[in-house]
Amino acid sequence: MAHENQVQEAVHPLEVTDQTWQAEVMEADLPVFVDFWAPWCGPCRMVAPVVEQLATEYAGKVKFVKLDTDANPVISAQYGIRSIPTLAVFHKGRPIHAMMGAGPLGHMRRFVEDSLAKVPGHIIVAR
């Protein structure tokens, strides 16, 4: 039996590419949180631990992935990613919510919750 104070095992976002985008994001059953980033981007590095924490919190409810915009220009151009970090949530192959820039955990958690509210049939459980 799990205890409330039991530490969850960390879940790390999956790194996707131009080649894996279709299978991992567009065809995913769960809503997909995408972190568009690049290794040289300071704010991207700052947001990474927050994204990892959210990936752990929402494990099984939301799939978390990262796309390096420098290494994967096709997808970046297709979605008009001009500023990073850009965070977006996709569901059934469509972008349903996006934001540019980094934010604290609470702000980003609200972004995920607001995104999930746009998913038909998704029930949000208050924390």
NORFENKA-V696228 format. One record per pair of residues at least 24 apart in sequence whose C-alpha atoms are under 10 Angstrom apart, sorted by the first residue. I is the first residue (numbers start at 1). GAP is how many residues later the second one is. If there is no record, write none. Layout:
((I,GAP) (I,GAP))
//
This chain:
((8,45) (8,48) (8,49) (8,51) (9,47) (9,48) (9,50) (10,42) (10,43) (10,44) (10,45) (10,46) (10,47) (10,49) (11,40) (11,41) (11,42) (11,43) (11,44) (11,45) (11,46) (11,47) (11,48) (11,52) (11,53) (12,36) (12,37) (12,39) (12,40) (12,41) (12,42) (12,43) (12,44) (12,47) (12,51) (12,52) (12,53) (12,54) (13,35) (13,38) (13,39) (13,40) (13,41) (13,42) (13,43) (13,50) (13,51) (13,52) (13,53) (13,54) (14,41) (14,49) (14,50) (14,51) (14,52) (14,53) (15,49) (15,50) (15,51) (15,52) (15,53) (16,49) (16,50) (16,51) (16,52) (16,56) (17,48) (17,49) (17,50) (17,51) (17,52) (17,54) (17,55) (17,56) (17,57) (17,58) (18,49) (18,50) (18,51) (18,53) (18,54) (18,55) (18,56) (18,57) (18,58) (19,53) (19,55) (19,56) (21,44) (21,46) (21,51) (21,54) (22,53) (22,71) (23,70) (24,39) (24,40) (24,41) (25,38) (25,39) (25,40) (25,64) (25,65) (25,66) (25,67) (25,68) (25,69) (26,64) (26,65) (26,66) (26,67) (26,68) (26,69) (27,64) (27,65) (27,66) (28,34) (28,35) (28,62) (28,63) (28,64) (28,65) (29,32) (29,33) (29,34) (29,62) (29,63) (29,64) (30,30) (30,31) (30,32) (30,33) (30,34) (30,60) (30,61) (30,62) (30,89) (31,30) (31,31) (31,32) (31,33) (31,58) (31,59) (31,60) (31,61) (31,62) (31,63) (31,64) (31,65) (31,81) (31,84) (31,85) (31,88) (31,91) (32,29) (32,30) (32,31) (32,32) (32,33) (32,56) (32,57) (32,58) (32,59) (32,60) (32,61) (32,62) (32,63) (32,64) (32,83) (32,84) (33,29) (33,30) (33,31) (33,32) (33,33) (33,54) (33,55) (33,56) (33,57) (33,58) (33,62) (33,64) (33,65) (33,79) (33,82) (34,29) (34,30) (34,31) (34,32) (34,33) (34,52) (34,53) (34,54) (34,55) (34,56) (34,61) (34,64) (35,29) (35,30) (35,31) (35,32) (35,33) (35,34) (35,49) (35,50) (35,51) (35,52) (35,53) (35,54) (35,63) (35,65) (36,29) (36,30) (36,31) (36,32) (36,33) (36,34) (36,36) (36,39) (36,40) (36,45) (36,46) (36,47) (36,48) (36,49) (36,50) (36,51) (36,52) (36,64) (37,29) (37,30) (37,31) (37,32) (37,33) (37,34) (37,39) (37,44) (37,46) (37,47) (37,48) (37,49) (37,50) (38,28) (38,29) (38,30) (38,31) (38,32) (38,33) (38,34) (38,46) (38,47) (39,29) (39,30) (39,31) (39,32) (40,30) (41,43) (41,44) (42,42) (42,43) (43,41) (43,42) (43,58) (43,59) (43,60) (44,40) (44,41) (44,42) (44,57) (44,58) (45,40) (45,57) (46,39) (46,56) (46,57) (46,58) (47,38) (47,54) (47,55) (47,56) (47,57) (47,58) (47,61) (48,37) (48,54) (49,56) (50,52) (50,53) (50,54) (50,55) (50,56) (50,58) (50,59) (51,36) (51,51) (51,54) (51,57) (51,58) (53,52) (53,56) (54,51) (54,54) (54,55) (54,58) (57,52) (58,51) (58,54) (61,55) (61,61) (62,27) (62,28) (62,29) (62,50) (62,54) (63,26) (63,27) (64,25) (65,24) (87,24) (87,25) (88,24) (88,27) (89,26) (89,27) (89,29) (89,30) (90,25) (90,26) (90,29) (91,24) (91,25) (91,27) (91,28) (91,29) (92,27))
//
